[in-house]
Amino acid sequence: MSVIEKDVILRNSRGLHARPAALIVKTARMFKAEIAISKESDTVNGKSIMGVLMLAAPSGTLLNIRAEGEDAEEAVSELTKVIEMEMEY
């Protein structure tokens, strides 16, 4: 089983609030892989909105994405795009 891990900087100027968290979870749920997102020593299930919100990450935070499963590489690639994206309000 494939395991892919990548560090990504959160680019959204307002940090990880409800909208970007929901988009991260929506994207993560598109994949079969198990997905974990970490900030420092906190690790949460990337498919859980409550978990992702609990990271409370401000803009510029280094997040680690870890995916395990057959589509792990694609999952990490798509989640990287979402995390690095600046959202319009």
C-alpha positions as CSV (number, residue, x, y, z in Angstrom):
1,M,0.0,0.0,0.0
2,S,1.3,3.4,-1.0
3,V,2.1,6.1,1.6
4,I,2.7,9.6,0.5
5,E,3.6,12.5,2.8
6,K,4.1,16.2,2.0
7,D,4.6,19.5,3.9
8,V,2.5,22.4,2.6
9,I,2.2,26.0,3.7
10,L,-1.4,27.2,4.3
11,R,-1.7,30.2,2.0
12,N,-5.3,31.4,2.7
13,S,-4.9,34.9,4.2
14,R,-7.7,34.2,6.8
15,G,-6.2,30.9,7.9
16,L,-8.0,27.6,8.3
17,H,-11.6,28.6,9.0
18,A,-14.9,27.0,8.0
19,R,-14.8,27.5,4.2
20,P,-11.2,26.2,3.5
21,A,-11.7,23.4,6.1
22,A,-14.9,22.3,4.3
23,L,-13.1,22.3,0.9
24,I,-10.2,20.3,2.4
25,V,-12.6,17.7,3.8
26,K,-14.7,17.6,0.6
27,T,-11.5,17.0,-1.4
28,A,-10.2,14.4,1.0
29,R,-13.5,12.4,0.9
30,M,-13.1,12.0,-2.9
31,F,-10.3,9.5,-2.3
32,K,-10.2,6.0,-0.9
33,A,-6.9,6.7,0.9
34,E,-6.8,7.3,4.6
35,I,-5.7,11.0,5.0
36,A,-4.2,12.6,8.1
37,I,-3.3,16.3,8.4
38,S,-0.9,17.5,11.0
39,K,0.1,20.9,12.5
40,E,3.1,20.6,14.8
41,S,2.2,17.7,17.1
42,D,-1.6,17.7,16.4
43,T,-2.8,15.2,13.8
44,V,-6.4,14.9,12.6
45,N,-8.4,12.8,10.2
46,G,-8.4,14.8,6.9
47,K,-12.0,13.6,6.2
48,S,-13.4,15.0,9.5
49,I,-14.6,18.6,9.4
50,M,-14.4,18.9,13.2
51,G,-10.8,17.5,13.1
52,V,-9.6,19.9,10.4
53,L,-11.2,22.9,12.2
54,M,-9.6,21.9,15.4
55,L,-6.2,22.5,13.8
56,A,-7.0,26.3,14.0
57,A,-4.1,27.1,11.6
58,P,-3.4,30.7,10.7
59,S,-2.1,31.8,7.3
60,G,1.5,30.7,6.8
61,T,1.2,27.6,9.0
62,L,3.1,24.5,7.9
63,L,0.8,21.5,7.5
64,N,1.7,18.0,6.8
65,I,-0.5,15.8,4.6
66,R,-0.1,12.1,4.9
67,A,-2.2,9.7,2.7
68,E,-2.1,5.9,2.7
69,G,-3.9,3.8,0.1
70,E,-4.1,3.1,-3.6
71,D,-4.8,6.7,-4.6
72,A,-2.6,8.4,-2.0
73,E,-0.4,10.2,-4.5
74,E,-3.4,11.8,-6.2
75,A,-5.0,12.7,-2.9
76,V,-1.9,14.5,-1.6
77,S,-1.6,16.3,-5.0
78,E,-5.2,17.6,-4.9
79,L,-5.0,18.5,-1.2
80,T,-1.8,20.4,-1.8
81,K,-3.6,22.5,-4.4
82,V,-6.5,23.3,-2.0
83,I,-4.2,24.2,0.9
84,E,-2.0,26.4,-1.2
85,M,-5.0,28.2,-2.7
86,E,-6.1,31.7,-1.7
87,M,-9.8,31.8,-1.4
88,E,-12.1,34.6,-2.5
89,Y,-14.7,35.9,-0.1
